[in-house]
């Protein structure tokens, strides 16, 4: 059994143990109709309230969101139910062949990008912090050989260290509070095998990254340099710099890990 498959089995076992939830001990306080209306209005104005985001428990808001979703993606704001549009655009311009290569999808959501990579010949592992998201992936693609696994990007995932020829990251860093940016970038960069590639797709703004400004917490152009400081170099970058002063822009950056 190779190191990557063994690591995947360990993660599956951990997720199974952690799946049990404690029942609430106290009877919930009655909330009047007027209070509910006020809370709904406040939540609509502030996504952090709408999704109950706690800065000190940054990944906890994903599972409740996916738990309310269905197999058609209703309830998941970012669900495309097909290959992510910017990733698809990049694939149309770049020949990506995965024969005899491994790939990892970070924050796989409902799994469409993982399936795209599988169809291109990669042996694919895809993970998400939400157990429900992973279960929906398995229901949507029962014939797929993709290893869909529940795992937390903020946890130590040493079993995947330099284990993948191609790593795909789309919007995951910006979905978590800014104070975790360095840790997230460290962990993502560490997945890339020597001589392998990392494709990062992000929405970028010149606005300062603060907890109060999200979600999403758009990245700054400096995120490219941050990945380069982790032993990666830019092989290709597509962006729309001219739009950054007025609004957010999209960055598609292909990095390559040094081959020793």
Secondary structure as GFF3:
##gff-version 3
##sequence-region A 1 260
A	DSSP	alpha_helix	3	17	.	.	.	ID=ss1
A	DSSP	alpha_helix	33	45	.	.	.	ID=ss2
A	DSSP	alpha_helix	47	50	.	.	.	ID=ss3
A	DSSP	alpha_helix	60	67	.	.	.	ID=ss4
A	DSSP	alpha_helix	85	93	.	.	.	ID=ss5
A	DSSP	beta_strand	102	106	.	.	.	ID=ss6
A	DSSP	alpha_helix	112	119	.	.	.	ID=ss7
A	DSSP	beta_strand	123	128	.	.	.	ID=ss8
A	DSSP	alpha_helix	131	140	.	.	.	ID=ss9
A	DSSP	beta_strand	147	150	.	.	.	ID=ss10
A	DSSP	three_ten_helix	158	160	.	.	.	ID=ss11
A	DSSP	beta_strand	164	170	.	.	.	ID=ss12
A	DSSP	three_ten_helix	173	175	.	.	.	ID=ss13
A	DSSP	three_ten_helix	178	180	.	.	.	ID=ss14
A	DSSP	alpha_helix	181	190	.	.	.	ID=ss15
A	DSSP	beta_strand	192	204	.	.	.	ID=ss16
A	DSSP	three_ten_helix	211	213	.	.	.	ID=ss17
A	DSSP	alpha_helix	223	228	.	.	.	ID=ss18
A	DSSP	beta_strand	232	238	.	.	.	ID=ss19
A	DSSP	three_ten_helix	241	243	.	.	.	ID=ss20
A	DSSP	beta_strand	249	257	.	.	.	ID=ss21
###
